[in-house]
């Protein structure tokens, strides 16, 4: 570094500028401040597929409705086995539902499937009774059978009496739905598809 400036002034040691003329005595490298690096972008959260749960058993579940209807028709054909046919209808409705959907069925879902089966079974029986009441040929046949068998005579008397018929239908509804729900519960237990009910929510 020169001790004197070009203007003749004596420079102190390590002088950057001349104190007289202001001429710079050495090149000052401009330290460019580095721009801060942008913060790293957060990685997208991994997409975790939602667990595939069983569809709820209600009137929007077409698989449940189809299996319940199938079991209800089966129970109607087995009408000569009263009570047992309605119990079997709920059981086989759960069995058919598991075969159709490949899903496990807990106790609550089994009872619901049995309830749907009982509703459809009762609807079929009520429709058959209405057809008998509105069919003159069927009523004549009932009268002929009533002359030979006392049980048919009692049934004919109930069907021709409005309040007694309403009471019969109410009793039939209770028996059919209760036994079908019991069959659905047994189906859920005995077919090995029971899952523990999760806390804070409903399963199937």
Secondary structure by P-SEA (a helix, b strand, c coil): cccccccccccccccccccccccccccccccccccccccccccccccccccccccccccccaaaaaaaaaaaaaaaaacccaaaaaaaaaaaaaaaaaaaccccccaaaaaaaaaaaaaaaaaaaaaaaaaaaacaaaaaaaaaaaaccaaaaaaaaaaacaaaaaaaaaaaaaaaaaaaaaaaaaaaaaaccccccccccccc
